[in-house]
């Protein structure tokens, strides 16, 4: 028995270099996996794409996915994909309901990706969820890497194991899919920030640090100071446990998690609306290379200059941005907007506002007057969340989807619409004809009975 176990160990030792070599070789390449992947899903870290060969979005993602694998080749993250039309057990195991579905697997944890499908965003997502919820910044090299990964991140400054730290760590786990969260020491961060209070939380965005402060945090700081002096806690100090729902820090992160002027995409639009601000959108149109014309660039810079010249006036109430997807803005306005144009969306009531002037006549002064009227509630509003608006929005989106399908592939659209209509026509025809045939048979039977009686 001992001899057999020794032979097994020797075999494993001999095979381990081969296994290590194959894993290293797999780094930087996309692994095409089957249902045999299921027993291995909890071993190591996986960035997975669940796709279908007929899906147009999956085909568009294919070259990007290869670049993602190359960008992550120096990290212990395997990038793979599974054809869910062939291996349905995998789709069932991960509850895949749409294509493509992107997930990061790390042991028992599963993170579903809901952002934009660009190489930069996917790589940043993998960096965030592959490590701990809170990473450390202790040197200039750490800070430089943090700025390279993202131009917006959060930093906790102070000693851990305090009440504020517990709330920060809770939020770090909640926002890990979308935000970079760090911790640092007062000794190091005092080189870059004037620290008035410790512990403290800062957000780094627009090349500046902004301090999180509210009444609840001040109370926690006072209690933390008392806890440092004494290890005993009085029963009166016990409170309702902090959750994401009642965390003032969570509300602050949700509102401040975007720079002053952000590019608005489909993946970010939901999170931008979650800020509960008035969202100011410069509506432009990008080409296939994600470029805009000089005229649109001038319009975008004009809108950006308004908030950058007076951030104190607008930052608290407005979130400024621009989009290169006119369809995104059209779906909000439920009409085809001119390009370029300006649109303001109320993230609370879902109403939207449009300036009365044409885009060509808009000036910084005219835009400021328009925004002031929106904030004052005197600007005319459109849309909302009433049932009539919802019905019209459903009609508009259905019409838009059919129009896009027809432009993309008229033959397929005709088949998709024609086949159901053909089946319905046959069903109605058979029902109507069945009634007529039954009536004819009854008349024939009556005639035969009448003729029979007459003969007798």
N, C-alpha and C positions, 0 to 999 in steps of 0.2 A: 504493500500500500504506500509506504513512504517512498519507495523507488518510483512508483507511478506518479505521485505528486511532484517529485523532483523533476521528472521528465516533462510534466506539464509546465512547470515554472521555466525550465530551460527553453521550451518551445515559445512561451510568451515573450521571454527575453530576446529570443532570436527574431520574433516577428515584430517587436515594438519599433525597431528602427524603420522597418518597411511601412508600418502604419503611420509613423510620424512623417515619413517622406511623402506618403500619399496625401496626408492632411495639408502639408506645406504646399504641395503641388496644386491642391485644390484652391488655395487662397489666390484670389485675383481672377478666378474663373467662375462662371455660373454653372452650378451643378444641376443637371437634369435628373430629377428624382422620381421615384415611384412610391407605391404603398409600402415598400420595405423601409422607407424613411421613418415610419411611425414608431418603431421600437427605439429609434435613435434620437427622437425629437428632444429629449431632455438632457442629451449629452452635448455639452458645449453651448455655443450661441449660434443662432441661425437667423438670417434675414431672408424671409421666404416670400415668394410671389405665387399665388394660386391663380391660374389663368385658364382660358379656353382658346383653342386655336382659331376659332371663328370670330373672336372678339377684336374689334378694331382698336379699342383702347389698349389691349394687351400687345398688339402688333406695334403700336406707337411707342410703348414702354420698352420694347425689346432692346434697342440700342442703348437706351438710358440705363437699363439694368446691367448691361455689360460694363459700362463706365463706372457704375456704383461698385461692382465687384472689384474692378481695378483700383478704385480709390480706397478700398478697405483691405487690400492684400497684405498690408503690414500689421493688421489687427487680427486677433483670434476670432474672427467672425466669418462663418461660411455663408455664402450667398447662393441660394438655390431657388428652384421653381418646380411646380408640379402641374401637369396637365390634368385638371379635375374632370374632364370628359372621359378620360381613360381610367383614372384612379378615383372613382367616386367615394371610396372608403375614406380617402384623405379629406375630401370636401365635407363629408359628413362629420368626421372627427373634429374639424376646426370650424364647423358651422359656416361654411362659405356660402354666401347668398348672392354675391355679385362678382363680376370680373372687371379688372384684376383686384384681388384682395391681397394686401401686403401686411405681413405680421413679423414681429421680432420675437423669437423664442429664446428664453433664458431660464433653463431649469424648469421650475414649476410656473414661472411667470410668462404670460403672453401679452404682448402689446400690439394693438391693431393700429395701423397707420392711417390717418385721415387727412393728411396734408396734400400739398401739391406734389406731382410726380416728376420733380426735377432732380437732377443728380445731387445738387447742393443740399436740397431739403432732405432727401433720403439719406445721404451720408450723415448729415447733422442729427437726424433722428436715430440712426444706429449708434452714433457717439453718445447721445444722451442716455439711451436705455441700456447700453451695454455696461455702463459703470454704475456706481452708487447714485442715489438721488441727489446727494450733495457732494460735490468734488471740492478739493482744497486749492486755494491760491496762497502760496507761501513765499514764492520767489518771483522775480521779474519775468523769468521764463514761463512760469505758470500763468501769469497775467497776459503775456503776449499770446500764448496759445489760446486762452479764453477769448481774446479779442479776434483772433483769426477764425475761430469756430463760429462766432456770432458777434454782431455789433450791438447786441442787447442781451444782458444777463443780470442776475440778481446775486447779491453778496450779503451774507450774514457776518457781521464783525463782532467778535466777543467770545466769551467762554461758552462752550456747549453745556448741556445738562441744565439749562434754565428754562423757565416757562416760555419765553419768547422763542428760544431755540426749538422747543417741542412743536410749537405752532409752525415755525418755519419749515421744519423737517416734514411735518404733515402735508404742507402745501407743496414741498419739493416732490414728494411721491405722487401727489395728485397731478402736478403739471409736468412731470418728467418727460412725457411724450412730446411736449411742445416747447419747453423752456429750459435753458441752462441755469442751474442753481449752484452757487459756490458758498464756501465759508472761508474766513481768513482771521488773522489775529490783529488786534489793535496796533501792535508794534509795526507790522508790515503795512497795513492800510493807511496808517497815519502819514506815510510818505506821499500818498496820492489824494487823501481826503482829509479835510479838517474835521476831526472827530469831536463833536460836542458831547455826545453821550454814548455809552457802551453798556449793554449790547445795542446794536443798531442794525437796520436792514437798509440796503441801498439797491437801486437799480442803475445800471450803466446803459445809457442810450444817448444817441445824438452827441457822442463824445463828451458826455458829462455824467456825473453821479448825482442822483436825486434821492433824498432821504424819505423813508416811510415814517410818518408820525401821525398818531391820532390819540384820543383820550384813553382808549382801552390799552394802547401800548404803553402810555405813560404810567398807568396804574400797574401794569405788569412789571415795568422796570422798577417801580418802588417796592413791589413785593419781592422781586428778585434780589434787590439790595438787602432787604431784611433777611431773606433766606441765606444769603452769604454770611450774615452776622450770626445767625442762629439756625441750627438744624431742626429746631422744633417748629411745628406748624400748628397754629390754633385751629379749632374746628370752624371758627368764623371765616377763616381764609378759604375754605373749600367752596368751589364754584362749579357751575355746569361745565362738563368737559368740552374742550374746544373741538369743533368739527369743521369740515369745509363749509358747511351751510352757515354757521354762525361766526366764522373767522373773518375779522375785519381785514386781515392781511390778504386773504383770498380775494376779497372784493377789490382791494388795491391792486393786486397783481393782474386781475382780470381787466381793470380799466387802464393800466399803465403798460401793458405788455407789448405795445407797438410804438415805434418812433413817431415823431411829429408828422411825418409825411411818408406813408407806406404804400407799396404796390399792393393793390387789392386783387386777389385771385380767388378762384372758386374754393380752393382749400382753406384760405384764410377768412373768407367772408363771414362764415358762421361765428368764428371767434371775435371778429371785429364787431359784429352786431352784439355780442355778449358784453361789450364794454358799456352798453346802455347809453352811448353818447349819440350826438348828431353826427352822422358820417357824411363828410363832404367828399364827393367823388368827381375828379376830372375824368370825363369819359373820352377815351382815345381809342385808336385802333392800331394794333401791331400787325406787321406782316409775318410771314412764316419764320423769319429769322429774329422775331421779337424786336423789331426796330420800328420807330415811328418817324413821321416826316418832320422837317424843321418847324413847320407851322404848328404841329401838335406839341412839339417839344417846347416851343415858346409859350403856348397856353399852359402846359403843365408847370413850367418854371414860374409863371405868373401866380398860379394858385399856391404853389409851394412857398413863394416869397411872402405871401400874406401871413401865413402862420409863423414862418421863421422870423419875420420882422416884429411880430407881436405875440409871442407864445403865451404870455401871462393872460392876455385877454381871451384867447381861444382854446387853450389846451384843456381847461377844466370842463368845457362843454362840447367841444368838437374833436372828432378824429378825422384828420385830413389824409387823403390818399388819391391814387389814380389807378385806372384799370385800362389795360389794352384789349379787353374783351367787351365790345359793345353789347353782346348778347346778355351778359350778366346785368348790365345796367338796364337794358330793355326789358328784361324779365321783372325787374323791380318797378319800372315806370309803366309797364304793360303797353308800351308803344315804341316805335322806332325813333330813337333820339338822333339828332344831327351830330355829326362828328367834326370838331370836338364840341363838347357841351359840359354843363355843370349840373350835378344832381346831388341833393341832400336827402338823406334817409334818416328818419327818426327810429332808432333801434328799439324803442319802447312801444310806440304805437304802430309802427310799420307804415306810417304815412311818409310821403315823399314831397319834396318841394323843387320847383323849377324856376329859374329866373325868367322874368318877363322879356328881357333883352336877348337878342341873338348872340351867339358866342363871339361873332366877329366884332360886336360892339361892347363886349364886356371889358371893363378896366378894373384894376385893383380897387379903386374907390367904389365902383358899382357893385363889385362882389362883396365888399365889406358892408355896404348898405343892405344888400340882400341877406347876408348872414345875420346882421343885427335884427332884421325884420323876422327872420326865422326864429331866432332866440326869443324875441319879444312875443311871438305868437301871432303876428299880424300878417305874415306871408300866407297866400292861399296854399292849402294842402290838398293832396290827392291820395287816393288809395286808402290804406288802413287794413283792418282785420275783420270787417263786417262780413256777413254771409254772402251778401250780394257781390262784394269785392272778391271774395274767395271763389265764387262761381265764375266770375269773369276771368280771374287769374287762371283757373283751371282750363277754361276755354282758350285763353291766349296761349298758354303753354302747350296745349294739345295741338293747336293750329301751327305754332312755331315748330314743334317737333316734326309734324307731318311735312311742313315746307322744307325743313332741313333734310329729311329723309328723301324727299322727292328730288331735291337738288343733288344729293349725293349719289343716289342710285334709283332712278325712276322705275326701272324694270322690277327690282325687288319690292319697291313700295307698292307698285300696281298689283303684284302677286299677293303681298301681305293684306292689302285692302280688298282685292278682288275675290280671293278665295272665301273669306268669311261671308261676303255679300252674296257670292254664288250659292253657298250652302244655305244661307237664309232664304234666298229666292226659291230654291228647290223645296225647302221645308214648307214655306207659305203656299207654293204651287201645289204640293201634294195634299196639303190640308184643304185648300179650296176645291181641288179636283175631286178629292174623296167625297166631299159633300155633294157635288154635282153628280158624280157617278152613282152615289147612293140614291139620290133623287130620281135619276133615270131608271135605275133598277126597280124602284118602287112603282114608277109609272108603268113599266113593262109588265110587272106582276099584276097590277090592277087591270091592264088591258087584256091579259091572258085570262084572268078570272071572269071578266065581262064577256069575252068571246066564248068561253066555255059554258057559261050560264045561258047565253043566247042559243048555242047549238042544242043544248038539252031542251 
